[in-house]
Amino acid sequence: MKDRKVSPIAALETEIAQAWADRGARVRAALDGHPGLTLQTTAFRYRVSYDMDAGAFDNGAVHIADDLGADALISDNRFFDVLPRGVSKGPSLLLLVEYLGVARTRVLAAGDTLNDLSMLVAPACSMSPRWNVSLSRQS
């Protein structure tokens, strides 16, 4: 943290940025007006996020993301994210832990939707209060 602000760690973002390859504008254009998707107003550097109406959603959006070289992730049947292919919270958490020199046994991850799953199985101990599940791993 710098001046009490969270700042990106460039050394950890390089691979993500390369995998994303500035796809944001292409993703937004390809999914503009897609049934059941409403673009979220928060701008993210390496993903595009939508609110999803499950009743109106057309699964073709998953294929569009794939055709663009990205991964699609549906969480809680309410959110649709387009992410750099192969990038998720779990591997990113492990890279951060390694970068910081923290033992995995000192890491606790918590989450409540499918986009948290890779993170929940990555560290030594994790929990999901929403699913009332606790996962433990030996390192």
C-alpha positions as CSV (number, residue, x, y, z in Angstrom):
1,M,0.0,0.0,0.0
2,K,1.2,3.4,-0.9
3,D,-0.2,6.4,1.0
4,R,-2.9,4.1,2.3
5,K,-4.1,3.3,-1.2
6,V,-4.1,0.0,-2.9
7,S,-1.9,0.0,-6.0
8,P,-1.4,-2.7,-8.7
9,I,1.8,-4.7,-8.6
10,A,3.1,-4.4,-12.2
11,A,5.2,-7.6,-11.9
12,L,2.0,-9.6,-11.3
13,E,-0.2,-7.9,-13.9
14,T,2.1,-8.4,-16.9
15,E,0.8,-11.8,-17.7
16,I,-2.8,-10.8,-17.2
17,A,-2.5,-7.8,-19.4
18,Q,-0.9,-9.9,-22.1
19,A,-3.7,-12.4,-21.9
20,W,-6.3,-9.7,-22.1
21,A,-4.6,-7.9,-25.0
22,D,-6.9,-4.9,-24.7
23,R,-10.0,-6.9,-25.5
24,G,-12.4,-4.7,-23.6
25,A,-13.7,-2.6,-26.4
26,R,-14.1,-5.7,-28.7
27,V,-16.0,-7.6,-25.9
28,R,-18.3,-4.6,-25.2
29,A,-19.0,-4.2,-28.9
30,A,-19.7,-7.9,-29.5
31,L,-22.0,-8.2,-26.5
32,D,-23.8,-4.8,-27.0
33,G,-27.5,-5.4,-26.8
34,H,-27.1,-9.1,-26.1
35,P,-30.2,-10.6,-24.5
36,G,-30.1,-10.6,-20.7
37,L,-26.9,-8.6,-20.3
38,T,-26.5,-5.1,-18.9
39,L,-23.0,-3.7,-18.9
40,Q,-21.9,-2.7,-15.4
41,T,-20.8,0.9,-15.0
42,T,-17.6,0.1,-13.2
43,A,-14.6,0.1,-15.6
44,F,-12.2,-2.8,-15.1
45,R,-8.8,-3.0,-16.7
46,Y,-8.7,-6.7,-17.5
47,R,-12.4,-7.8,-17.6
48,V,-15.8,-6.7,-18.7
49,S,-18.7,-7.4,-16.3
50,Y,-22.4,-7.5,-16.8
51,D,-25.5,-7.8,-14.7
52,M,-27.4,-10.8,-16.0
53,D,-31.1,-11.5,-16.2
54,A,-31.1,-15.3,-16.2
55,G,-34.6,-15.4,-17.7
56,A,-33.6,-13.4,-20.8
57,F,-30.0,-14.5,-21.1
58,D,-28.9,-16.2,-24.3
59,N,-26.0,-18.6,-23.8
60,G,-24.5,-17.5,-27.1
61,A,-22.7,-14.9,-25.1
62,V,-20.4,-17.6,-23.8
63,H,-19.5,-18.6,-27.4
64,I,-18.9,-14.9,-28.3
65,A,-16.4,-14.6,-25.4
66,D,-14.7,-17.8,-26.5
67,D,-14.5,-16.6,-30.1
68,L,-12.8,-13.5,-28.8
69,G,-10.2,-15.6,-27.0
70,A,-11.6,-14.9,-23.6
71,D,-13.3,-16.9,-20.8
72,A,-16.9,-16.3,-19.7
73,L,-18.0,-16.9,-16.1
74,I,-21.5,-16.8,-14.8
75,S,-21.8,-16.2,-11.0
76,D,-24.8,-16.6,-8.8
77,N,-26.9,-16.7,-11.9
78,R,-26.8,-12.8,-11.8
79,F,-23.4,-11.8,-13.1
80,F,-21.6,-12.5,-16.4
81,D,-17.9,-11.7,-16.6
82,V,-15.6,-11.9,-19.6
83,L,-12.0,-12.5,-18.4
84,P,-8.6,-13.1,-19.9
85,R,-8.3,-16.7,-20.9
86,G,-6.9,-18.8,-18.1
87,V,-7.0,-16.0,-15.5
88,S,-8.9,-16.4,-12.3
89,K,-8.7,-15.5,-8.6
90,G,-7.0,-18.7,-7.5
91,P,-3.9,-18.6,-9.5
92,S,-3.7,-14.8,-9.0
93,L,-3.9,-15.3,-5.2
94,L,-1.1,-17.9,-5.3
95,L,1.1,-15.5,-7.4
96,L,0.5,-12.7,-4.9
97,V,1.2,-15.0,-1.9
98,E,4.5,-16.1,-3.5
99,Y,5.4,-12.5,-4.5
100,L,4.9,-11.4,-0.9
101,G,6.7,-14.4,0.6
102,V,3.7,-15.4,2.7
103,A,3.3,-19.1,3.6
104,R,0.1,-20.6,2.2
105,T,-0.8,-21.8,5.6
106,R,-1.2,-18.1,6.7
107,V,-3.7,-17.4,3.9
108,L,-7.5,-17.4,4.4
109,A,-9.7,-16.9,1.3
110,A,-13.4,-16.2,1.5
111,G,-16.0,-16.0,-1.2
112,D,-19.6,-16.6,-2.0
113,T,-20.1,-17.0,-5.8
114,L,-18.7,-19.2,-8.6
115,N,-16.1,-16.5,-9.6
116,D,-14.5,-17.2,-6.1
117,L,-14.2,-21.0,-6.6
118,S,-10.7,-21.1,-7.9
119,M,-9.6,-18.9,-5.0
120,L,-11.3,-21.1,-2.5
121,V,-9.5,-24.2,-3.5
122,A,-6.1,-22.5,-3.8
123,P,-5.0,-21.5,-0.3
124,A,-4.4,-23.6,2.8
125,C,-7.8,-22.7,4.3
126,S,-10.9,-21.1,2.8
127,M,-14.5,-20.6,3.5
128,S,-17.7,-19.8,1.8
129,P,-20.3,-18.5,4.3
130,R,-23.0,-18.4,1.7
131,W,-22.6,-22.1,0.9
132,N,-21.8,-22.9,4.6
133,V,-18.7,-24.8,3.4
134,S,-15.2,-24.8,4.8
135,L,-12.3,-26.3,2.8
136,S,-9.0,-27.1,4.3
137,R,-5.8,-28.2,2.5
138,Q,-2.5,-29.3,3.6
139,S,0.4,-27.4,2.0
